[in-house]
């Protein structure tokens, strides 16, 4: 096989670099390692890498794989191969490798550099949002190396990309230019970190979301149906389980109260999927099925074919309703915030609704309209809520108004439910927030990149409830809503919650 020519000869796998480094060490050569995303190679990067090379004989640069970049939707702008080629084109760089993992720890342990070089901004370790700098330092020292921080001119790839590469939709770019004149990413992230002090009670319907992946085979000769071939299946903790998992990432104290059937396999699944920090009180109703929503999808594009629901229609009977009401009455005063995630599947009876409306210190509510409850699960069944977060079709159905402008409908809803703040999520149109003091605040979407919309509303409810309950301003809460939404639609189902660090890094990206 012909030897690679030009810069491509410098590009290796991490494992491919190991024997090269072993040989260099045997010849007493000093090996330097740098790591990063390098989405837009700029003068700051070049000076950083040149200074790094001056500390030894050979400079190896590893870069973050595309799917591991946690800077939010639309990033990286340049794919991993282009980023690798750009780095390899620099004279000071001897070898480049794409890291398969999420951090530099694994390549550090494999390459065993004499020196691991980071930019001067990382010398203040407490400013690293991920906290991974400590893991990297420990990894370097475990292989006998040391850490060095460069101290030259710096630029922000994110700021340059935001300014010159139209990373965001036009209306989002205009919005962010105004917003960042008023707020900083540091200030908003500090407010998000303050959520930890809140004690939160989550109440609502348990749903197990099942994704059954199938490949289409075509039409059988004797039937007017489409045949598919089963491939594989995965299950997610949905409904109020997802809400509790989102909340648990941001606060130290969270309890989940809900109702399930008696199936052991579902109980074991729920336990395995909930964040271990969540305290649970799951009541069981004899003869009831735990709600399972099985969606059949083509895995290539996550195109949903149809849905099969395992669900009972029931009225919560007196004995179990009294038991739940009694328990809630005994604990509700301990919590700063109660989040109700009402999917209309039977838990939120009139007695439980009355209890939470009467006793919650701060009540946040979402009532969802879905195929199992259309026309029967409106937000107006709650006589009081401090914060409402629902989508536009749900507010229109609740107010029986299909055509009026939302600026007329939302204030009427707010009066009817005696709510302080209302958030209306509007899909590709963004989000509209309203309160009596500040009026309306409209935020456009920050990204049009969508993997799966299932669970995005739960994520927005979870984090914005914390924001509004903690006293954040209306415009900041609306900004956070769309940042969370942009991250949530990149997650398949409720495979993982929106993690605080991912949100922090996206906020930094937005406000550079």
Beta strands, then each sheet from edge to edge (+ up, - down):
strand 1: 11-12
strand 2: 31-36
strand 3: 58-64
strand 4: 95-99
strand 5: 115-118
strand 6: 146-149
strand 7: 199-204
strand 8: 206-219
strand 9: 226-239
strand 10: 253-260
strand 11: 278-284
strand 12: 291-298
strand 13: 303-310
strand 14: 337-342
strand 15: 363-367
strand 16: 387-391
strand 17: 421-425
strand 18: 431-435
strand 19: 439-443
sheet 1: 1+ 4+ 3+ 2+ 5+ 6+
sheet 2: 11+ 10+ 7+ 14+ 15+ 16+ 17+ 18- 19+
sheet 3: 9+ 8- 12- 13+
end
